[in-house]
Amino acid sequence: MTRNETGEFQGSAGRVYWQAWLPDSEPRAVAVIVHGYAEHSGRYAHVAARLNEAGIAAYALDHIGHGRSAGGKANVVSLDGAADNVKALLDIAVKEHPGLPKFVIGHSMGGLTVAYLATRAPLDVTGVVLSGPAIVVDAGNAVQRLLAPVVSKLVPNLPVLKLDSKLVSRDPEVVRAYDTDPLVYHGGVPARTGSEMLRAGTYVLANLDKLTVPVLVQHGTADGLASPEGADLIERDAASKDKTVIRYDGLFHEIYNEPEQDKVLTDLVNWLNQHIDPA
């Protein structure tokens, strides 16, 4: 059994909605889950359930422009602001559960946001988890990338690219649920969001020497939305002395929503347990 909490805070660029799934017994750790582009925190209820089973309190927010938070459709406005909002929710979780090990788990754009947060300034956490982090994005051609900052300033909400939902998961039921979810954004990527992701990805790759906290990277080798090269570069260049990279052969982008999700989530919980109670 779990219990739920919801709340809001005034974050960067507007009102931020958050929710929490809490184990019935006193938690032994806290984790903030950071969702990806176009989706929302509610899609991680099953991940939170696995964390709760392990005695971990799970918190998650909706990015600006996503889910139940304020803002224009899928326009994250600023990755700095997104990172600030993740830190604000982490502070809320820590205030509610002081003194416990604390983790931040980010998927896709959320993984990029967490990597950006952890390289932008020292981050006081027990560890970070990056699921299919969108650090290297193959979408768009060279001209689109070159023009991205200009277009972002002039017409920030202009749709510049349409992503194929079939690349989310090999499970057709997951894709159907994604396509019919009213809280998922189904239009083209806004210019501002695309530009911010490119900017933050470039920054993270240039500053992996500042990624010093324990890190777990989980990536599907058949990810067609966020290049698995990002996992390779983190493994090669991150300064952390405690880094684990797990590659899942043939899995698509949303590894927590693939048919093999039980194995992926077990790997996640095992890594968290090892860092909550190190031998």
N, C-alpha and C positions, 0 to 999 in steps of 0.2 A: 504493500500500500504506500501511496505517496500523497502529499498534499501540495496544493498549488497556491502561488502568490502571483499577483500582477501589480504593476505600478508604472509610474511615468516620472520622468525628470526633464528639466529644461536643459537640453544638450546643445551642442554646436549646431546651428542652423535650424533649431526648432525643438518641438516636443518629441521625446523618445519614449516609446512603449517598451516595457520589458515584462518578462514572466519568469517564474521559477518553479521548479519541481523539486520538492524536498522530501527526503526519506523520513519515515515515521520516527525512527530512532535518531539520536544525536549524530549529525554527520561527522565523518572523519576527515573530510576535505571539501573544498568548494571548487567548482569549475564554471567558467563563463564560456558559453558556446556562441560563436560568431558566424552567422549565416552568410551565404554567398549572394551574388548579384541576382536581382529580380525576384528572389524568394522571401521567406520570412521565418521567424523563430519557431513557429508552430510546427514546421516540418521536421523539427529535431526532437519531438516528444519521445520517439522510440529510443533515441540516443540517450536522452535524459533518464529514461526508465532503466537502461542498462547501468548508467552511472549511479542512480539511486540504489539499485540492487547491491552495488559495491559500497554503499554508505557515503556517496558523494553528492552533495547538494549541487544542483545544476541551475544556472541562470542564463538567460538569453535575451537579447534585445532585437528589435527591428531597426535596421539602419534607417537613417533619414531617407525619405522617398520610397520606403518599402513597408509592406505589411500595414500595421496600425499606427506607425509613426507619421509625423508631419512631413510635408515636402512634396515636390513635384514627382510624378511617376518615375521611379527608378533613378532619379537624379540624386546621387549621393552627396553632391555639392563639393565635398572636400574629403580626401582620404585622411588628412590631418584631423579634421573634425570627426570622422568616423572612428579614428584611433582614440581621440579624446573621449568619445562616448563609450567606447569599450572600457577604457580606464575608469570612467565614472561608474559604470555598472560593477566593475571589479571592486571598487571602493565600497559600494553598497553591500555587495556580497560579503566582503571582509568585515564590514561593520556589524552585519547580522550574525556572522560566525567568526569572531576574532580568534587569532592564534592558530588557525588550521592551515595545512598545506593548501596552496592555491594554484590553479592552472587556468590557462586560456586556450580554448580549442577553436580553431578557425577553419572554415571550408571555403575553397575557391577564392572569391573576392574577400571573404572573411579571413582566409588564410593569409592573403596578401596584407590585409589590415593588421593582423596580429604580428606578422613578420615586420611590418613597418613600425608598429608600436614598439617592438622589441629591439629594433636597430636605431630608431630615432633618438632614444634616450634610455638609460638603464631601467630595466623593468623588474620590479621586486615580485617575482613569482617562483614557484617551485619548478615549473616547466611549462612549455608551450607545445601544442600539437597542431600541425599543419596538414590538413586533408586536401589533397589536390590543389595546392596553393596556386593562385593565378599570378605567379611572378613572371613567368614567360608566357605571353599570350600570342598565339600565331595568327589570330583573326585580324583581318584588315591588310591592305597592301601598303607598300612603302609611302605612297603619296598620302593615303589616309592618315598614316602615323605622323608624317611631317606636318600635315595641316591640323592635326588634332587640337593642339593648344589654341590656335587661332579660332577655329570653329567653336570650341568650347566657350570662349569668351564672348563671341558674337551671338551665337544661338545655342545656349547650353542644353536646351531640351530637344534639339534636332536629332531624330533617330538616324544613326550613322551605320548601323549594322544589325542584322537580324540573326539571332542564334537559333540553331536547330534543336528543338526539345528532345528529339530522338537520341541525341548524344548524351543526355543526362544519365540514362540507365539502360541496361539490356533487358530490364523487366518491363514489358509493355504496360503492366498495371501501374507502375510508378509513373511512366510517361503520361498515361491517361489521367491520373490523379493530378499531375503537375499541370497538364493542359487545361484542366477544368477547375483548378483551384482559383477562386476569385481574389485571393490575396497575393497570388503570383502575378507578376507583370509579364505580359505576353507581347509587348511591342518591341520596337528596335531599341538598341542601346543608345541612351542619350549621349550626346557629344561630351558633356561635362564628365559623366561617369567614365566613359572610355578614356578620355584624356587623363583623368586622375589616376586610373589604374595603370596606364602606361608610365606616367610620371613616378608613381610609387614603386612600380616594379623595377624601373631603372635605378631608383634610389637604393632599394633593398639589395639588388645585385652588386651595387658598388660599395655596400656597407656591411657585407656579411661578416666582416671581421669584428663587427659590433654585436653579432648574435652570439652571446656568451652563455645564455641560460640553457638548461637541458632542453633538448628538442626532439620530438618524434615527428617524422614526415611519413605520411601514408599516401600513396599515389597509384592509380591504375595505369598500367602500361598502354592501354588503348584509350586514354583520355583524349578526346578530340576538342575539348574546350580550354583546358589549361595544360600546357605542354609538360610532360614528365621530365623535360630537361631542367625544370625548376628544382626538382628533387635532387637531380645529379649535381647541380651547382651548389645547393645547400650542403650536400654531403661533402663536396670538395672544399668549399671555401668558408663555411661557417666556423667561427672561432671556438664554439662550444666544445668542451672536452667530453661532453655527454650528448652524443647525437646518434639517433637511430633512424634509418631510412628503410621502410618496408615497401616493396613494389609488388603489386598484385597483377599477375599476368592476365591480360585480356580484359580487365575490368575498365568500365567507362568512368565518367567524371564523378558521379555521386557514389563513391565507394560505400558509404553508409546506407545506400538504397539499392545496392546491387543484390542479385540472388545470393551472393556469398557474404552478405552483410554480417552474419553471425560471427564468422571468422575475423572479419575486419574489426568489429566492435570488441571481440574478445582480445585481440591484439592491443587495442586502445586501452581497455580496462587493465590488462596485465601490466602495461607500461606505467599507467597511473599508479597502480598498486605498488610497483617496484619503487616509485619515487615518494609515495606516502609513507611506506615502511621499508626503507632501505635495509638490506641485510647487513 
